[in-house]
Amino acid sequence: MTGTAAVLTGADAGSGMPVLELREVDVLYGRVQALRGVSLTVGAGEIVALIGSNGAGKTTTLRTISGLVRPSKGSILLRGQPIHTLGAEKIARLGVGHAPEGRRLFGRMTVRENLDMGAYSRKDRAGVRSDFERVYELFPRVKERSGQLAGSLSGGEQQMVAIGRAMMARPTVLLLDEPSLGLAPIVVENLFAVIREINQGGTTVLLIEQNALLALNTARRGYVLEVGEVATSGPSQELLRSPEVQRAYLGM
Amino acid sequence: MPRLGLLQRPQPVTPQAGPRGSGTSTFWIFSLGSAMLLLMSWLLPWFVRPTSSGVGYSPMDVVTSSPTGIGTILVYILAVTMLIMVLSPVLEIAYRLRKEATPRRFDTLRGIAAVIGLVSTVAVFVLARIMREEPLFGQIDSHSITDSAVWLTMAGYIIAAVTYGARQRVTHRPSLAFGAVALPFGLLLPLMFHQAPDFILWAAESLAVYMLLALGLNVVVGFAGLLDLGYAAFFAIGAYTCASLASPKHSIHLPLWVLIFLGAAVASMFGAVLGAPTLRLRGDYLAIVTLGFGEIIPDLATNNVGKLTGGPDGISSIDQPALGPIHFGTNKEWYYWSLLVVVIVVIILLRNLERSRMGRAWVALREDEVAAAATGINTTSTKLLAFAIGASISGIAGAFYGSIVTVVTPQDFNFSVSVSILSMIVLGGIGNITGVIVGSFALTFVIFWVLQNLNEWSGTLGQTINVPTLGNLNFSQYTYIVYGVTLILMMLLRPGGLIPSRARQIELKSGGEEESLAAVQGRA
């Protein structure tokens, strides 16, 4: 993931332009308003956490970014370019990798085929091959399981494949939807170490977590979503000290 | 604990021990197929009323009336080898029930027996020709049952020889083995059933047309996972395209070779037109919409929309093409040969398509639309392309059909046609090209040959056992019972089909429905 991505993110950081920006985004599911004027920015090379309770609109936010859901109002910019009118496949090609909620692997394909699907829109064979190596390096377990059917893996392994699949597109921004869901604490710890490693390789990460403590400890900044709106935001350390966040999400 | 292995008897590694792969399926189909062909060839002469030409209604007749020594030997050889081949599947089943591998020496034995049987059959064929004072090569006596029996026997022995003689190869490279058996079979097909040449040729051509249709529907249903119940509509569009542009109806006379491509193009266009509004639908809903489309197209043709289709009477006197000096109208078998070429080309193209990027995208789409979209697959164009490709193959089949029958009417494309095509791919194995070929062959064979002959067979049986009502049964009207029973039995016994595709095998074990893309997008 070094190469072009690192150069790009470096340049972005220099100019101060955020890699990803949501401006006043509204999302409607029929008559139900899922997001209400959500604005957030993700700077180059950052890890940003999105926390909130069930139904707060976290998953919707990620789906809106990756084009699975259309915003009814507002705009989404990727490196300054509006992407909210594009189809999901175009957004994926522009460099948004999405490891969706519940992993959503292709259960009847092998692990290798799943990773290969991640590189679906890429033409550079050599690059894809080196990214395979990179993913196998990050997740040695995935390499061991490469010939197995994705559906037969454990939850943790599946999550690794899901992240690996998203990485195979060589994204500039990686959207992770609850990677820790249903996993044992030790597995979660390993997973987050790898997420940090991916980030250090130059990939910007936008992360959803129920586990607010873990999320804020991993991320540099955080946004708190409540009923479809950004309730509060700021650097992680500040959020961790905020009494409301402590009461609502950290159980203190 | 590797040491323990020394004390244990090594487990034989056999196809039976492993998971049911398409290799074992192919083996079983070959094994049963050869047994059935031999059984039929044996029974055939007994069940057909003698006609006028005298000598030589069965291989037995020919052989017993030939010089004593050779005749008797051949009879015994044929009887013994046929019995071995017919009992072979029983032996396989016995070993399977005991969960043991069939000893290899049996395979070798059966392989040798099949080759001996094949040689004896060729000897019978030659003897029959000599007895009837016919030339060894050239025009075959068209009323002779012997020839049918001989061809069936030969086909049975050849398949048996391949199945048992090269069992390892059959189970390890199933599609290659299948191709090696199916191709000569396809080439010999019009010669094989020589009892009524025109009818058999028509059956062989129908088989090729249905095979094309099944291959095309398999792209939509098998590869992309979109259930299409109105597939006959595209068949109709291809046929009407051919009929309109190669008949006196509009005074346009284009050659069939142009119409194949035109039919494919027009049908694929309609495929995309149907696909576009149904993109967000899945499963049952999609099936219902396609069902409607399949009803609308023949209805439009019946109502003679735009005075284009000729109403209920359809379009008649469609041109018959020529290839250089050969006129297809007078040399009907050339339809079969050209269809065979088209089928082979389509099979090769589809195999490549299945393994291509598009093929993988279809698998991904079938598995999980949301994840597919998130990995950069354009779900819209991928689905539309499946509809368009499936429809275009149907369009080719339609153009050929129109040209062969020379009259197309709306009734030729009603719902039952869609059902029969669907039954074929369900029987063979949805998503598996080899399976689809087997399925379309098996059903066409039952409809065009077994049901047709059952009338005569039951009549003969009725005379023999003195139950004349048996002669009044008309089995050929039971076509749809065959389709119905096929669908029910397959769903109950082997839902993946005779030769299931890998994906289906896994799917049936794990099951489960995924949330649709439309649901995620809040549209459904």
Interface residues (C-beta under 8 A of the other chain):
Chain A: L28 Y29 G30 A34 R63 S66 G67 L68 V69 R70 G87 A88 E89 A92 R93 H98 P100 R104 L105 F106 G107 R108 M109 E113 D116 M117 G118 Y120 S121 L149 G151 R165 A166 A169
Chain B: R357 R360 A361 V363 A364 E367 D368 V370 A371 A372 A373 A374 T375 G376 I377 N378 T379 T380 A503 I506 E507 S510 G512 E514 L517 V520 Q521 G522
